[in-house]
Each structure stands twice: as C-alpha cells, then as structure tokens.
Amino acid sequence: MGILEGKVAMVTGAGQGVGQGIALALAAEGCAVAVLGRTLAKVEHTAELLRARGVKAEPVECDVTHLDAIPDVVAGVVEAFGGLDIQVNNAYFGAYGPLLSMGDRQFQRGFVSGPFAAFAFMKAAHPHLKERRGSIVNLVSSATVRWDLSTFGAYASAKWALRSLTQAAADEWGRDGIRVNAIAPHALSPGLASWVEANPEEAAEFRKTIPLGYIGDCEEDIGRAVVAIVSPAMRYLTGATVPLDGGQANFD
C-alpha cells in the first residue's frame, strides 16, 4: 500500500507539466485524483495515466479564472470521490514583459488565475479538508526572489501574493487541522523543454546556475516532494515555502 492510500486529491492545471507530474506522483502512492484543467483532452489523458497506476481518477474541465464556478467544481469532486484530503493549486495563466508595455487586464490575469483562484478553491475546500485534517499546496515561484525582476513584475507580484495567502491560511486554519504550504518548483515542463531543445548552448549555461546541475523532473523531483509534504511524516510542517529548484534561488 502507498502512503496516501485512501486519500483524495484535487490538482489544478494537471493536463501537463508540473501539475501532471504531481498528479502522477500522488497516484503512485495510492491517492485518488481529480484532474482539473482548461483543455478536456489533456486532463482526460492524465486521468488515463493515473488509472493505469490503479487509482480512481476523474478529469474535470475547469478554467480557474471563472471564480464563481469554483465552489460547484469542488462540491462535484467531493461528491464524486466521497471527500477531499489534498488540494493542489497549480494552475496559472499570467503575463510577462516590461511593466509599461502591459495592459491592466494582462497584469490582473495572473492575480485572477493565481491567488484569486487559489483563494476560491481554498475556501470551498476548507470544510472538507477540516473534516479529514487535510493539506493544501500552493505553487509559487523563485521569481519572487530574483536579483533582477525586469519583465517578471506581473508574474512575481501574483506569486508573492500567493505566498502571503499561504502563510495567512496556515496561521488561521492550523487550529482546524489543515496544513497549508507552498512550493517553488523549477522543472522541465513542456514549455521549458522546448526552449532547452531550441537553445542548447544557453540551456547548458543555465544548468550551470543550478547547484545540483540539472533541471528538475516534473514527477520525480516535484511530484514526489509534494507527496512528502502532504504525507503524515511531515505533519508538523505548515506555512512554509519549500524551494524545489536544485538550490538555484536564495529564499533567505
């Protein structure tokens, strides 16, 4: 039996990349998973991969920017699975670029899909997580501590807000038995993999800035770390931001 046997997780943005890697790692430990994403075909594929590992998995088409729909999404997942133990807020659709070139809606988009959506999921999930002493994991970024934030202003601002939300929820909901943590992952998502393939020399130089010498794998390095964070072995960890970037960023 896996260490998460009998648990139920909900993962947003799980159609590919880091979200899919987290879902796969949870399934490998026996956790049933609701797989949420904007593109139904992608989350259906992820659900198939999870079922192949012997767990219950259901794809849910969900655009997290539709905030008013989120409570019904959570209620549907709880009804389908019989409860909820783990909420992973991974989905993010934001903008990059110089601040003066960015429209208001572009800047706001990252906040809506990031901390606003996470807040909506967290509120809707709270009573169910309280019932089962569950755990929340929010995905933030080492961009919040970059030495040069040029072109990363909108992204880093939204992710920093999500870090603050994580800490506040941990402080308020610890008495309810809910642990709330954040991770700052760096992994070979499809977008980054395409860049590495197209720019091998730049990618080689980039790897040199990572003390461990490689870009993390979505399941092996990020997903398994999430499994550890939500497992009983880490029951005393809450309110933390865990860097999963091979030592590249300095969060001190």
C-alpha positions as CSV (number, residue, x, y, z in Angstrom):
1,M,0.0,0.0,0.0
2,G,1.1,3.5,-0.8
3,I,1.5,6.1,1.9
4,L,-1.5,8.0,0.5
5,E,-3.8,5.0,0.1
6,G,-7.4,6.0,0.7
7,K,-6.7,9.8,0.2
8,V,-8.3,12.0,-2.4
9,A,-6.5,14.9,-4.1
10,M,-7.6,17.7,-6.4
11,V,-4.9,19.2,-8.7
12,T,-5.5,22.2,-10.9
13,G,-3.6,22.7,-14.1
14,A,-2.9,18.9,-14.3
15,G,-3.1,18.4,-18.0
16,Q,0.6,18.6,-18.5
17,G,3.9,19.7,-16.9
18,V,4.3,20.1,-13.2
19,G,0.6,19.6,-12.5
20,Q,0.6,16.3,-14.3
21,G,3.8,15.3,-12.5
22,I,2.3,16.0,-9.1
23,A,-0.9,14.0,-10.0
24,L,1.2,11.1,-11.2
25,A,3.3,11.1,-8.0
26,L,0.2,11.2,-5.8
27,A,-1.3,8.3,-7.8
28,A,1.9,6.3,-7.4
29,E,1.2,6.4,-3.6
30,G,-2.4,5.2,-3.9
31,C,-4.1,8.6,-3.9
32,A,-7.3,9.1,-6.0
33,V,-7.1,12.3,-8.0
34,A,-9.5,14.8,-9.6
35,V,-7.6,16.2,-12.5
36,L,-8.5,19.8,-13.4
37,G,-7.6,21.8,-16.5
38,R,-8.8,24.1,-19.2
39,T,-8.4,21.5,-22.0
40,L,-10.5,18.5,-21.5
41,A,-8.4,16.2,-23.8
42,K,-5.3,16.9,-21.8
43,V,-6.9,16.1,-18.4
44,E,-8.5,13.0,-19.9
45,H,-5.1,11.8,-20.9
46,T,-3.7,12.5,-17.5
47,A,-6.6,10.6,-15.9
48,E,-5.9,7.6,-18.1
49,L,-2.2,7.6,-16.9
50,L,-3.4,7.7,-13.3
51,R,-5.9,4.9,-13.8
52,A,-3.1,2.8,-15.3
53,R,-1.5,3.1,-11.8
54,G,-4.5,1.6,-10.2
55,V,-6.2,4.6,-8.7
56,K,-9.5,6.4,-9.3
57,A,-9.1,9.4,-11.5
58,E,-11.6,11.8,-13.0
59,P,-10.9,14.6,-15.5
60,V,-12.7,17.9,-14.8
61,E,-12.7,20.7,-17.4
62,C,-12.1,23.8,-15.4
63,D,-11.0,27.4,-16.2
64,V,-9.9,28.6,-12.8
65,T,-10.4,32.3,-13.9
66,H,-14.2,31.6,-13.7
67,L,-14.2,32.2,-10.0
68,D,-17.9,31.9,-9.4
69,A,-17.9,28.3,-10.7
70,I,-15.2,27.1,-8.4
71,P,-17.4,26.2,-5.4
72,D,-19.5,24.0,-7.6
73,V,-16.4,22.3,-9.0
74,V,-15.2,21.5,-5.5
75,A,-18.6,20.2,-4.5
76,G,-18.7,18.0,-7.6
77,V,-15.3,16.5,-6.8
78,V,-16.3,15.8,-3.2
79,E,-19.5,14.2,-4.3
80,A,-17.7,12.0,-6.9
81,F,-14.9,10.9,-4.6
82,G,-16.6,10.9,-1.2
83,G,-14.3,13.5,0.3
84,L,-11.2,15.6,-0.1
85,D,-7.8,15.4,1.6
86,I,-5.4,17.3,-0.6
87,Q,-5.8,20.5,-2.6
88,V,-3.0,21.5,-5.0
89,N,-3.3,24.9,-6.6
90,N,-1.0,24.8,-9.6
91,A,-2.9,26.5,-12.5
92,Y,-1.7,29.9,-13.6
93,F,-2.3,32.0,-16.7
94,G,-0.3,35.2,-16.5
95,A,1.7,37.7,-18.5
96,Y,5.4,38.5,-18.8
97,G,7.0,41.6,-20.1
98,P,8.1,45.2,-19.2
99,L,5.6,46.9,-16.9
100,L,5.0,49.9,-19.2
101,S,4.1,47.6,-22.1
102,M,1.5,45.7,-20.2
103,G,-2.2,46.5,-20.1
104,D,-4.2,46.4,-16.9
105,R,-6.1,43.2,-17.8
106,Q,-2.8,41.5,-18.7
107,F,-1.4,42.4,-15.3
108,Q,-4.6,41.3,-13.5
109,R,-4.9,38.0,-15.3
110,G,-2.1,36.4,-13.2
111,F,-3.8,37.5,-10.0
112,V,-7.1,36.1,-11.1
113,S,-5.7,32.7,-12.1
114,G,-3.2,32.7,-9.2
115,P,-4.1,34.0,-5.7
116,F,-7.8,34.8,-6.5
117,A,-8.5,31.3,-7.9
118,A,-6.4,29.6,-5.1
119,F,-8.4,31.6,-2.5
120,A,-11.7,30.4,-4.0
121,F,-10.6,26.8,-4.1
122,M,-9.2,27.0,-0.5
123,K,-12.4,28.5,0.9
124,A,-14.6,25.9,-0.9
125,A,-12.4,23.1,0.2
126,H,-12.0,24.2,3.8
127,P,-14.9,22.3,5.4
128,H,-13.9,19.1,3.6
129,L,-10.2,19.4,4.5
130,K,-11.2,20.3,8.1
131,E,-13.2,17.1,8.3
132,R,-10.3,15.0,7.2
133,R,-7.4,17.1,8.5
134,G,-6.2,17.7,5.0
135,S,-3.5,19.6,3.3
136,I,-3.1,22.4,0.8
137,V,-0.1,23.0,-1.5
138,N,0.1,26.2,-3.5
139,L,2.6,26.7,-6.3
140,V,4.7,29.9,-6.1
141,S,8.0,30.7,-7.8
142,S,11.6,31.6,-7.2
143,A,10.9,34.6,-9.5
144,T,9.7,36.4,-6.3
145,V,13.4,36.5,-5.1
146,R,15.1,37.1,-8.4
147,W,18.1,39.5,-8.4
148,D,16.5,41.3,-11.4
149,L,12.7,41.4,-11.7
150,S,12.7,43.0,-15.2
151,T,9.9,41.5,-17.3
152,F,8.9,39.3,-14.3
153,G,7.0,42.0,-12.4
154,A,3.4,40.8,-13.1
155,Y,4.3,37.1,-12.5
156,A,6.4,37.7,-9.4
157,S,3.7,40.0,-7.9
158,A,1.0,37.4,-8.3
159,K,3.2,34.6,-6.9
160,W,4.3,36.7,-3.9
161,A,0.6,37.3,-3.1
162,L,0.0,33.6,-3.2
163,R,2.9,33.1,-0.7
164,S,1.3,35.6,1.6
165,L,-2.1,33.8,1.3
166,T,-0.4,30.5,2.1
167,Q,1.1,31.9,5.3
168,A,-2.2,33.5,6.4
169,A,-4.2,30.4,5.8
170,A,-1.6,28.3,7.6
171,D,-1.9,30.7,10.6
172,E,-5.7,30.7,10.6
173,W,-6.5,27.1,9.7
174,G,-3.9,25.2,11.7
175,R,-6.4,25.0,14.5
176,D,-8.7,23.2,12.1
177,G,-6.1,20.6,11.4
178,I,-5.3,21.9,7.9
179,R,-1.7,22.3,6.8
180,V,-1.0,24.9,4.1
181,N,2.4,25.1,2.4
182,A,3.8,26.4,-0.9
183,I,6.5,25.0,-3.2
184,A,8.6,27.0,-5.6
185,P,9.4,24.4,-8.3
186,H,11.8,24.5,-11.2
187,A,11.1,21.7,-13.6
188,L,11.3,20.6,-17.2
189,S,7.8,21.5,-18.2
190,P,6.8,21.3,-22.0
191,G,7.5,25.0,-22.4
192,L,10.9,24.8,-20.8
193,A,11.8,21.6,-22.6
194,S,11.1,23.3,-26.0
195,W,13.3,26.2,-25.0
196,V,16.1,23.8,-24.0
197,E,15.9,21.9,-27.3
198,A,15.9,25.1,-29.3
199,N,18.7,26.8,-27.4
200,P,21.1,24.1,-26.3
201,E,24.1,26.4,-25.6
202,E,22.0,28.8,-23.5
203,A,20.4,25.8,-21.7
204,A,23.8,24.5,-20.8
205,E,24.8,27.8,-19.3
206,F,21.5,27.9,-17.4
207,R,22.1,24.5,-15.9
208,K,25.4,25.8,-14.5
209,T,23.5,28.2,-12.3
210,I,21.8,25.2,-10.6
211,P,24.0,23.7,-7.9
212,L,22.6,20.2,-8.4
213,G,23.4,20.6,-12.1
214,Y,20.1,19.7,-13.8
215,I,16.5,20.9,-14.3
216,G,14.0,19.0,-12.2
217,D,11.7,16.3,-13.5
218,C,8.0,17.1,-13.1
219,E,7.2,13.8,-11.3
220,E,10.4,12.6,-9.8
221,D,11.6,15.9,-8.4
222,I,8.5,18.0,-7.9
223,G,5.7,15.4,-7.6
224,R,7.5,13.2,-5.1
225,A,8.3,16.2,-3.0
226,V,4.6,17.2,-2.9
227,V,3.9,13.6,-1.8
228,A,6.4,14.0,1.1
229,I,4.9,17.4,2.1
230,V,1.3,16.1,2.3
231,S,2.3,12.8,3.9
232,P,1.9,12.1,7.7
233,A,5.7,12.2,8.0
234,M,5.5,16.0,7.5
235,R,2.5,16.6,9.8
236,Y,4.3,19.4,11.7
237,L,5.1,21.4,8.5
238,T,2.8,24.3,7.7
239,G,3.2,27.9,6.4
240,A,6.4,27.1,4.6
241,T,7.6,27.8,1.1
242,V,9.8,24.9,0.0
243,P,12.2,25.7,-2.8
244,L,12.4,22.8,-5.3
245,D,14.9,24.3,-7.7
246,G,18.1,22.4,-7.1
247,G,19.5,25.2,-5.0
248,Q,19.3,27.9,-7.7
249,A,17.4,30.6,-5.7
250,N,18.1,32.1,-2.4
251,F,14.9,32.4,-0.2
252,D,16.7,33.7,2.9
